[in-house]
Structure formats: C-alpha cells, structure tokens
C-alpha cells in the first residue's frame, strides 16, 4: 500500500457550486488533493440549503458532493476577500469554478489575471456551452444540458416526449470529464512548467456519452433504418434517430422484462440481453432449445421482426421467478443480465458497502450519512471518505496558513469579509 495518496501535495481551490464542479473536486480530494471549498459567507453553496431533510442542517445534496474538503467562507467581492483569493491562487496548483458565464471576470478573476498571478496554476472551468456556441451566455442546469446534448431526444419511448435520464449526465459527468482534463494538465505541467485553462461544456460532455446516438444518425442517413431499434422492421423511421425505449444501444438486442411480482413491485424486472454468439445457450436457459436451430429464431435478422413476441415468451418463463432467481439461472448460461435494483436495494447492498462504493460517513451535525464512495478502485490504496465540512469550518485555519495574524483575521470577521 502507498504511504501517501497520489494527489497529496496538490492544492485545489474549489470555487464551485451545485454538482458539476463539486463532483470534480470531490474526486480529486478522495485521491489526496488538499481541496479548499471557497464559498459565499451568506449561506455558502446553494445545495447546503436545497432539499434539506433535517431543519437547518446541511442537506445531503451538499454533503454527498463535498466530502474530504475544507471550507473557507469569504466575500470575494470585497477588496480584502479578493486579496485572500489572490494569495490562494499564488500558492495553489488548481482552481476549479463553475459559475455563470462572465461571473469570474466580474469578480476580477479572469483567466488572464489568474494565469499572470500564477503561471503554473491549472484553471478548470465548467460552463453549459463551449465558447463557440451561440448559447455560450446561458445559465445551465442538468436537464438543460441533457436536452442540448442529444440525450433527451434519444431517451424514452417513441410514443412519448423526449425524456431526461436520472443519471447526472450533465452535472457529475461533466465534473468527471473536467477531472480527467485537470489531471492531464497536471501531467502536462511536468513537461512545460506551465498551467493551462481546461474547459468542459456540459453540452459536450453529454454528447460524449451519446456518441453511439451520433453513430446512429450517420447510419440512418446512409441506409434509412436502424436494424437494432424496435421500429425495425415493422415501424417507420424519419430522418432523425428515434427514441428506442429500452432497446440495447449496441448490436445486441435487449429489453426490460417482467419477473414474478411485477404487479406489486415497480422494480421486479431484469434487463435481458440476447447476445448473438450466446444464442444457443440462451435458448437452453429459457427452456426453448429448439429456437437455436429454428430458422425463424436462429439469427438476429430472423428474430428482429418478432423480437417482442420472443421477449413476451421469455417473460412467460420469468413469471414464476423473482428477478434474483432469474439472474441466478441465467448467469449459469452466460446471459448478460441484471436485476433492476431500487435505490433501497442499492443502499443496503452488502457488496457495495464492502467495496466502498457505498459508504457511511460521519458528519458533525447530522450524525452519519450514506454516500457514494469512489467508483474507481486502485490496487495500491483505498480512498477514505470523510464527511463534508460545515460552512467556513476552516476559515481561520486557512487564513493563518496564508500568513494573516489574529488581529487581521478578527478584522476580517468584524468587516464580514469572512
Ligand atoms: N463571494 C462573493 N460573491 C460570490 C462568491 C463569493 N464567495 N461566490 C460566488 N459569488 C457570486 C458570483 O460572483 C456571482 O455574482 P455576479 O452574478 O454578480 O457576477 C453570483 O455569486 C452568483 O453566481 P452563480 O452561482 O454562477 O449564479 P447563479 O446561482 O445565478 O447560477 C448556475 C447558477 C449553476 C446556473 C450557473 O452558475 C451556471 O450556469 N454555471 C455554469 C454551468 C454549471 O456548472 N451548471 C451547474 C451544473 S451542476
């Protein structure tokens, strides 16, 4: 095991809020960076107060995105506050922000100025749209990005409206892209000695995850149909990628299938994939060995016109099996499948706890709370997840580190700079 975490010694100014920026800096903190969350003195990050489950205690929205950080509450729009920021910038390696377009410039902290203050500093920035976009001035939240990034138009069912995914494709996903960019820039700095600006637009990050849908647009324009979509061959295609419901996104058809108890349990389902190279064994698993050689079933092409009848037959087989029983049978035949898990099942899953993917952490005011730990596993270390800081919990500590003396700090408190 490593003596210290890989990012130990990397100082990060976390000038972020809501989810996209905080998710990025939280990841850097887990891996050892000293992440300092810089927040407004009046309430701090808005998520501290959003969807609170305990009155006047930091909301889970905040605590689940800001673990392993310290908090400095400071009014950066005062001269003294700006001076503190400039000191921080001079001694830090990374600054991350995801304010509305233009907010950093208005605060007197343009990229040019920051780069001048500390040419080695890496500046990570999240915006809704990239600089070339006609919408570059827009404020953007998760669902707006999913709409603009191609996810909404391709998610849901063909007879319903565009649909938003529950997964944070716009927010946390953009933060993960930014983390990759920042780490790349840190490695680049070893060669050049210089920092750089790393920008990720939420629209672009969503599109990066919708890559296969752009693939489908190109295929559609060439051949006029998409053979793995439920619309083929019995339905119709227009000139845009349709919503495919629960169809598989790759070459392997799949669907969400009902299991025993679906009438009462909204999650009594499995995802079932028909893997072409495993068709014979799949037929064996579901008690239809004859389908392996029947010309109407033998190939994907032959199956596609009646794929929903096939899924209906498989649902009949599933009718007396729970989702867990079904997966236990199917796994023996190497059928790619999984139960549809509720958040409750995930919260109490012992294996997810054991792996550290779901962790319980202590918080000064709320006791313990559950959060998602690192989904990235390393052979040399296991990140320890700690509770999120209270607003301004480390203000004085950080000011002392920056060289301010007790009187100066008292003045800043009196003048409401911190
Ligand atoms: N001291 C003083 N002022 C501060 C401060 C501090 N410590 N921290 C922030 N502020 C100010 C900003 O300078 C800004 O002031 P200005 O508007 O006068 O320039 C103000 O607080 C609000 O900034 P911001 O949080 O960006 O505005 P908002 O709450 O209206 O918008 C978003 C929120 C998320 C819509 C917007 O920040 C945005 O579009 N960000 C980019 C995309 C993004 O990350 N979206 C969220 C994904 S989770």
Boltz pocket constraint, residues with backbone or C-beta under 6 A from the ligand:
constraints:
  - pocket:
      binder: B
      contacts: [[A, 17], [A, 18], [A, 19], [A, 20], [A, 21], [A, 38], [A, 39], [A, 40], [A, 41], [A, 74], [A, 75], [A, 76], [A, 77], [A, 98], [A, 99], [A, 100], [A, 101], [A, 102], [A, 103], [A, 104], [A, 106], [A, 107], [A, 126], [A, 127], [A, 128], [A, 138], [A, 139], [A, 140], [A, 141], [A, 142], [A, 170], [A, 171]]
      max_distance: 6.0
